Amino acid sequence: MNRHSWTTLRQLQGLLLAVVVLVFPLAAVWVFGWGGDRAATADVLACVYAFGLYAVFLAPLLPLPSLRQVPFSRRLEQMVLVWFWVTYATHCSWELGWLLGHEAIAAGRDNPLFYSWWAYIDGGDYRYAEATTTLIVMEILSVANGVTGFVALYLWLRRPQQARLALLLFAATACVHLYSTSLYFLSEILAGFPSVNTGRFMDVGIKFVLANSPWLVMPCLVLYWVYHRLPSSVCEGETV
């Protein structure tokens, strides 16, 4: 695949990601500035977020003519690299913001500044309004994971000789994702869904399951990618 086609793919992913990011402030403006229906807006926001993220991550697998000769290994690498930016940025923005201001967020349901959290709390998972000790610990772990991930990205992009270390750090963050997300799901499921409205498919199926599922699916792909990428990093003489 030529450089132009690769650039086009990245631009497509960037456009899709921009839609996912911009829908949050636009939803807040619609609800608090124009009096839009809060529940319906949160449902639309959840759909754009959940399906939009998968569109971003899976774009390299599209059957585009310019991608026909591109091996799966290169497509997979593009998928996981975009995933790294998205997940680490999420940890260090949305989750860090909640961690630092969860008390104000819980008390600010009608504050437009907190709508990006309340759009999920309303039907998605009320634990974010209650701030249980377990959830706080999970979010501390997530923020630390995000910082670790950005260090790995720096090494991968700016220190080629440290690529093997970067790969090991990527794998470590994937393992943390699998652990924390499994705990997040199972703690709610085994408790009988006390914080999620199971009477609505939108709440349990989209907001709770689909919107959080990338943190189970993508880490598995990361581990697969690292497993196959590590040998080449050693052969190229890269050291820890």
Secondary structure as UniProt FT lines:
FT   HELIX           3..28
FT   HELIX           29..33
FT   HELIX           38..58
FT   HELIX           59..61
FT   HELIX           65..67
FT   TURN            68..69
FT   HELIX           72..90
FT   HELIX           91..95
FT   HELIX           96..107
FT   TURN            109..110
FT   HELIX           112..114
FT   HELIX           115..121
FT   TURN            122..124
FT   HELIX           127..130
FT   HELIX           133..158
FT   HELIX           160..162
FT   HELIX           163..190
FT   TURN            191..192
FT   TURN            198..199
FT   HELIX           202..210
FT   TURN            211..213
FT   HELIX           214..235
FT   TURN            236..237
//
